[in-house]
């Protein structure tokens, strides 16, 4: 017997109707999670929760990559509305787009720690 599935098929139509009516289009949410699913981009995003603003060179040093690689990942985060950038002279500084992004990253980290502790 499979402990993860029902033994019989009974559809609760009222529940299904209610959820279908209220279920939003998740296309944009999928793009957010895809962008954060990359280990390097998630490390960058987490770094930006610790330091609110970082230049490309500092990000490259943190992730132990070239500036070109760091810049590529930062642009990807920016293009997916997860980060913003500002040029100051010859330097480009990045920060998370807003507190929602920081909260997502922090909550994911907390959940991962809790999940590890229960294993």
N, CA, C and O of each residue as an XYZ file, in Angstrom:
476
protein
N       0.842     -1.180      0.000
C       0.000      0.000      0.000
C       0.892      1.250      0.000
O       1.871      1.325      0.742
N       0.541      2.218     -0.834
C       1.271      3.479     -0.932
C       0.766      4.434      0.150
O      -0.411      4.796      0.162
N       1.647      4.836      1.045
C       1.274      5.724      2.152
C       1.050      7.167      1.702
O       0.519      7.977      2.462
N       1.450      7.490      0.481
C       1.361      8.868      0.002
C       0.164      9.141     -0.894
O       0.004     10.263     -1.376
N      -0.668      8.157     -1.126
C      -1.801      8.335     -2.039
C      -3.071      7.773     -1.412
O      -3.022      6.886     -0.561
N      -4.207      8.306     -1.849
C      -5.492      7.788     -1.391
C      -5.684      6.372     -1.924
O      -5.173      6.017     -2.986
N      -6.423      5.579     -1.172
C      -6.715      4.216     -1.609
C      -7.933      4.170     -2.525
O      -8.138      3.190     -3.241
N      -8.735      5.222     -2.501
C      -9.907      5.320     -3.370
C      -9.895      6.690     -4.029
O      -9.243      7.614     -3.544
N     -10.615      6.817     -5.135
C     -10.701      8.100     -5.822
C     -12.065      8.711     -5.558
O     -13.084      8.252     -6.074
N     -12.060      9.747     -4.751
C     -13.277     10.503     -4.476
C     -12.911     11.972     -4.645
O     -12.083     12.497     -3.900
N     -13.520     12.632     -5.614
C     -13.236     14.039     -5.872
C     -14.249     14.883     -5.110
O     -15.457     14.706     -5.266
N     -13.758     15.788     -4.299
C     -14.610     16.709     -3.551
C     -14.844     17.931     -4.440
O     -14.071     18.889     -4.416
N     -15.913     17.880     -5.215
C     -16.189     18.892     -6.243
C     -16.223     20.311     -5.691
O     -15.735     21.237     -6.338
N     -16.792     20.494     -4.507
C     -16.867     21.848     -3.940
C     -15.468     22.416     -3.669
O     -15.224     23.601     -3.897
N     -14.564     21.583     -3.191
C     -13.186     22.018     -2.942
C     -12.492     22.337     -4.264
O     -11.833     23.369     -4.392
N     -12.643     21.456     -5.236
C     -12.006     21.635     -6.544
C     -12.509     22.918     -7.204
O     -11.711     23.698     -7.723
N     -13.816     23.140     -7.189
C     -14.400     24.346     -7.791
C     -13.856     25.614     -7.122
O     -13.471     26.569     -7.797
N     -13.831     25.603     -5.787
C     -13.347     26.767     -5.035
C     -11.886     27.068     -5.384
O     -11.533     28.217     -5.652
N     -11.056     26.055     -5.380
C      -9.632     26.260     -5.655
C      -9.409     26.720     -7.085
O      -8.637     27.648     -7.322
N     -10.073     26.085     -8.041
C      -9.910     26.497     -9.447
C     -10.301     27.949     -9.647
O      -9.674     28.666    -10.426
N     -11.342     28.384     -8.940
C     -11.816     29.761     -9.054
C     -10.785     30.745     -8.492
O     -10.600     31.832     -9.039
N     -10.118     30.363     -7.409
C      -9.200     31.267     -6.723
C      -7.739     31.105     -7.138
O      -6.907     31.942     -6.787
N      -7.415     30.054     -7.871
C      -6.031     29.786     -8.247
C      -5.547     30.822     -9.263
O      -6.120     30.935    -10.347
N      -4.503     31.576     -8.926
C      -4.017     32.604     -9.850
C      -3.178     31.995    -10.969
O      -2.811     30.821    -10.929
N      -2.890     32.817    -11.957
C      -1.935     32.429    -12.995
C      -0.559     32.433    -12.328
O      -0.131     33.459    -11.799
N       0.124     31.311    -12.351
C       1.395     31.184    -11.630
C       2.611     31.356    -12.532
O       3.737     31.097    -12.106
N       2.402     31.786    -13.764
C       3.497     31.903    -14.728
C       4.643     32.757    -14.198
O       5.804     32.356    -14.286
N       4.335     33.918    -13.654
C       5.386     34.802    -13.134
C       6.071     34.195    -11.913
O       7.282     34.341    -11.745
N       5.308     33.520    -11.065
C       5.910     32.864     -9.901
C       6.883     31.777    -10.334
O       7.941     31.605     -9.729
N       6.525     31.052    -11.372
C       7.408     30.003    -11.889
C       8.734     30.615    -12.329
O       9.795     30.051    -12.063
N       8.682     31.761    -12.997
C       9.908     32.418    -13.457
C      10.791     32.842    -12.281
O      12.016     32.747    -12.351
N      10.165     33.307    -11.210
C      10.921     33.694    -10.012
C      11.656     32.490     -9.438
O      12.853     32.554     -9.157
N      10.923     31.390     -9.267
C      11.541     30.207     -8.673
C      12.571     29.575     -9.599
O      13.559     29.010     -9.131
N      12.351     29.662    -10.911
C      13.369     29.170    -11.855
C      14.659     29.972    -11.715
O      15.756     29.414    -11.715
N      14.511     31.283    -11.597
C      15.696     32.138    -11.470
C      16.464     31.825    -10.194
O      17.695     31.843    -10.187
N      15.750     31.539     -9.122
C      16.397     31.246     -7.846
C      16.803     29.784     -7.712
O      17.478     29.417     -6.750
N      16.405     28.949     -8.659
C      16.741     27.522     -8.597
C      18.200     27.261     -8.942
O      18.723     26.186     -8.649
N      18.853     28.221     -9.554
C      20.269     28.080     -9.877
C      21.090     28.352     -8.612
O      20.901     29.377     -7.955
N      21.994     27.439     -8.275
C      22.764     27.549     -7.029
C      23.569     28.846     -6.952
O      23.618     29.480     -5.898
N      24.187     29.238     -8.037
C      24.992     30.466     -8.029
C      24.114     31.689     -7.819
O      24.450     32.564     -7.022
N      22.994     31.757     -8.525
C      22.106     32.917     -8.368
C      21.513     32.966     -6.963
O      21.319     34.045     -6.403
N      21.227     31.800     -6.398
C      20.696     31.786     -5.036
C      21.758     32.245     -4.039
O      21.441     32.946     -3.078
N      23.003     31.861     -4.256
C      24.094     32.344     -3.389
C      24.219     33.868     -3.493
O      24.425     34.553     -2.491
N      24.094     34.377     -4.696
C      24.159     35.831     -4.893
C      22.992     36.505     -4.178
O      23.186     37.485     -3.458
N      21.793     35.988     -4.374
C      20.615     36.583     -3.737
C      20.750     36.540     -2.216
O      20.426     37.511     -1.531
N      21.229     35.412     -1.693
C      21.407     35.328     -0.243
C      22.463     36.334      0.224
O      22.295     36.973      1.263
N      23.532     36.471     -0.529
C      24.568     37.458     -0.189
C      23.974     38.857     -0.110
O      24.357     39.658      0.743
N      23.038     39.143     -1.004
C      22.407     40.463     -1.023
C      21.386     40.641      0.100
O      20.899     41.751      0.313
N      21.057     39.575      0.815
C      20.262     39.746      2.041
C      21.175     40.111      3.205
O      20.730     40.706      4.187
N      22.451     39.753      3.093
C      23.422     40.045      4.157
C      24.046     41.429      3.991
O      24.321     42.126      4.968
N      24.260     41.804      2.752
C      24.829     43.118      2.409
C      23.881     43.708      1.374
O      23.768     43.182      0.267
N      23.203     44.788      1.720
C      22.100     45.276      0.888
C      22.506     45.694     -0.518
O      21.666     45.762     -1.415
N      23.789     45.972     -0.712
C      24.257     46.423     -2.022
C      25.689     45.929     -2.212
O      26.520     46.039     -1.311
N      25.966     45.385     -3.394
C      27.317     44.890     -3.676
C      27.693     45.219     -5.109
O      26.850     45.203     -6.006
N      28.978     45.519     -5.313
C      29.450     45.734     -6.680
C      29.724     44.374     -7.321
O      29.866     43.365     -6.630
N      29.795     44.366     -8.632
C      30.000     43.126     -9.384
C      31.285     42.431     -8.942
O      31.312     41.208     -8.808
N      32.343     43.194     -8.716
C      33.632     42.598     -8.311
C      33.515     41.865     -6.981
O      34.077     40.782     -6.817
N      32.790     42.448     -6.032
C      32.611     41.799     -4.730
C      31.782     40.527     -4.866
O      32.085     39.513     -4.238
N      30.741     40.581     -5.681
C      29.924     39.386     -5.914
C      30.784     38.293     -6.535
O      30.704     37.133     -6.131
N      31.598     38.656     -7.507
C      32.485     37.678     -8.150
C      33.404     37.029     -7.119
O      33.624     35.819     -7.159
N      33.936     37.823     -6.201
C      34.819     37.283     -5.165
C      34.064     36.339     -4.233
O      34.592     35.300     -3.838
N      32.837     36.697     -3.885
C      32.035     35.855     -2.991
C      31.737     34.504     -3.631
O      31.861     33.465     -2.981
N      31.342     34.516     -4.905
C      30.977     33.250     -5.567
C      32.177     32.580     -6.223
O      32.046     31.533     -6.857
N      33.345     33.190     -6.064
C      34.599     32.649     -6.600
C      34.513     32.390     -8.105
O      34.742     31.283     -8.592
N      34.172     33.463     -8.810
C      34.054     33.375    -10.268
C      34.655     34.626    -10.890
O      35.146     35.515    -10.195
N      34.604     34.671    -12.196
C      35.045     35.877    -12.898
C      33.976     36.964    -12.770
O      32.820     36.685    -12.453
N      34.384     38.190    -13.020
C      33.413     39.292    -13.026
C      32.377     39.088    -14.121
O      31.214     39.453    -13.950
N      32.787     38.508    -15.242
C      31.852     38.256    -16.346
C      30.762     37.277    -15.918
O      29.588     37.477    -16.229
N      31.146     36.223    -15.209
C      30.157     35.240    -14.741
C      29.222     35.870    -13.721
O      28.006     35.689    -13.790
N      29.786     36.607    -12.778
C      28.958     37.276    -11.775
C      27.999     38.252    -12.443
O      26.819     38.308    -12.098
N      28.506     39.015    -13.392
C      27.689     39.987    -14.110
C      26.547     39.307    -14.853
O      25.424     39.812    -14.868
N      26.828     38.173    -15.464
C      25.800     37.405    -16.180
C      24.671     37.014    -15.220
O      23.496     37.212    -15.530
N      25.023     36.462    -14.066
C      24.008     36.032    -13.100
C      23.250     37.222    -12.518
O      22.039     37.146    -12.309
N      23.945     38.304    -12.260
C      23.287     39.498    -11.736
C      22.312     40.083    -12.752
O      21.209     40.493    -12.392
N      22.716     40.123    -14.017
C      21.803     40.603    -15.073
C      20.575     39.713    -15.153
O      19.459     40.207    -15.316
N      20.772     38.399    -15.038
C      19.650     37.458    -15.085
C      18.669     37.764    -13.952
O      17.457     37.809    -14.167
N      19.197     37.974    -12.751
C      18.328     38.316    -11.621
C      17.613     39.641    -11.872
O      16.427     39.776    -11.569
N      18.329     40.612    -12.421
C      17.714     41.911    -12.727
C      16.633     41.765    -13.796
O      15.549     42.334    -13.671
N      16.930     41.006    -14.839
C      15.975     40.831    -15.935
C      14.713     40.096    -15.496
O      13.678     40.178    -16.156
N      14.807     39.380    -14.378
C      13.641     38.675    -13.837
C      13.049     39.411    -12.627
O      12.333     38.827    -11.814
N      13.366     40.702    -12.535
C      12.818     41.606    -11.508
C      13.146     41.179    -10.082
O      12.397     41.483     -9.154
N      14.261     40.477     -9.906
C      14.667     40.056     -8.568
C      15.783     40.936     -8.008
O      16.029     40.941     -6.802
N      16.449     41.672     -8.878
C      17.521     42.570     -8.455
C      17.429     43.861     -9.263
O      16.765     43.925    -10.298
N      18.105     44.872     -8.765
C      18.203     46.139     -9.497
C      19.662     46.566     -9.484
O      20.442     46.154     -8.625
N      20.008     47.390    -10.444
C      21.405     47.810    -10.561
C      21.499     49.323    -10.667
O      20.557     50.007    -11.065
N      22.678     49.819    -10.293
C      22.948     51.251    -10.402
C      24.425     51.432    -10.748
O      25.309     50.925    -10.058
N      24.665     52.159    -11.819
C      26.046     52.455    -12.211
C      26.485     53.716    -11.479
O      25.777     54.722    -11.451
N      27.681     53.633    -10.883
C      28.304     54.793    -10.238
C      29.726     54.885    -10.762
O      30.621     54.170    -10.312
N      29.911     55.768    -11.709
C      31.218     55.889    -12.356
C      31.533     54.618    -13.118
O      30.791     54.226    -14.019
N      32.634     53.973    -12.757
C      33.037     52.746    -13.442
C      32.514     51.490    -12.758
O      32.772     50.380    -13.224
N      31.788     51.650    -11.666
C      31.301     50.516    -10.880
C      29.802     50.336    -11.083
O      29.065     51.305    -11.262
N      29.362     49.078    -11.051
C      27.933     48.772    -11.078
C      27.603     48.057     -9.776
O      28.228     47.058     -9.420
N      26.612     48.586     -9.077
C      26.177     48.021     -7.801
C      24.819     47.367     -7.978
O      23.949     47.883     -8.680
N      24.654     46.236     -7.337
C      23.394     45.503     -7.388
C      22.813     45.378     -5.988
O      23.536     45.321     -4.993
N      21.490     45.336     -5.943
C      20.763     45.071     -4.702
C      19.529     44.261     -5.078
O      19.153     44.190     -6.248
N      18.908     43.654     -4.082
C      17.671     42.931     -4.361
C      16.590     43.936     -4.727
O      16.620     45.082     -4.278
N      15.643     43.509     -5.536
C      14.619     44.417     -6.057
C      13.773     45.029     -4.948
O      13.430     46.210     -5.009
N      13.434     44.234     -3.936
C      12.632     44.737     -2.824
C      12.648     43.732     -1.678
O      13.290     42.685     -1.760
N      11.936     44.067     -0.620
C      11.913     43.203      0.567
C      11.247     41.857      0.298
O      11.562     40.870      0.963
N      10.327     41.804     -0.673
C       9.687     40.522     -0.995
C      10.723     39.496     -1.425
O      10.663     38.333     -1.026
N      11.664     39.931     -2.235
C      12.711     39.024     -2.717
C      13.580     38.582     -1.545
O      13.890     37.398     -1.408
N      13.968     39.521     -0.711
C      14.775     39.179      0.464
C      14.028     38.201      1.362
O      14.614     37.244      1.868
N      12.743     38.440      1.558
C      11.936     37.542      2.391
C      11.878     36.138      1.806
O      12.006     35.154      2.535
N      11.685     36.041      0.488
C      11.657     34.722     -0.170
C      12.938     33.948      0.096
O      12.903     32.768      0.448
N      14.058     34.615     -0.075
C      15.359     33.964      0.093
C      15.572     33.568      1.550
O      16.012     32.454      1.834
N      15.265     34.469      2.468
C      15.445     34.178      3.892
C      14.543     33.039      4.351
O      14.982     32.160      5.092
N      13.293     33.049      3.917
C      12.352     31.995      4.305
C      12.792     30.655      3.741
O      12.706     29.636      4.427
N      13.261     30.643      2.501
C      13.752     29.393      1.905
C      14.932     28.857      2.704
O      15.029     27.653      2.938
N      15.832     29.748      3.124
C      16.986     29.332      3.922
C      16.529     28.744      5.261
O      16.988     27.675      5.664
N      15.625     29.446      5.945
C      15.119     28.965      7.232
C      14.447     27.607      7.082
O      14.632     26.722      7.918
N      13.676     27.446      6.028
C      12.995     26.174      5.784
C      14.011     25.060      5.538
O      13.851     23.950      6.046
N      15.043     25.349      4.771
C      16.075     24.347      4.483
C      16.779     23.912      5.768
O      17.051     22.725      5.953
N      17.072     24.855      6.646
C      17.720     24.534      7.921
C      16.800     23.659      8.767
O      17.240     22.657      9.332
N      15.531     24.030      8.857
C      14.569     23.244      9.637
C      14.403     21.846      9.057
O      14.310     20.871      9.803
N      14.367     21.744      7.735
C      14.217     20.435      7.090
C      15.419     19.547      7.390
O      15.262     18.347      7.612
N      16.613     20.125      7.396
C      17.826     19.361      7.721
C      17.773     18.841      9.151
O      18.207     17.722      9.425
N      17.249     19.639     10.050
C      17.209     19.264     11.462
C      16.210     18.151     11.740
O      16.357     17.415     12.716
N      15.192     18.020     10.890
C      14.184     16.980     11.110
C      14.521     15.678     10.404
O      13.810     14.687     10.567
N      15.588     15.663      9.628
C      15.968     14.437      8.919
C      16.736     13.510      9.824
O      17.139     12.427      9.400
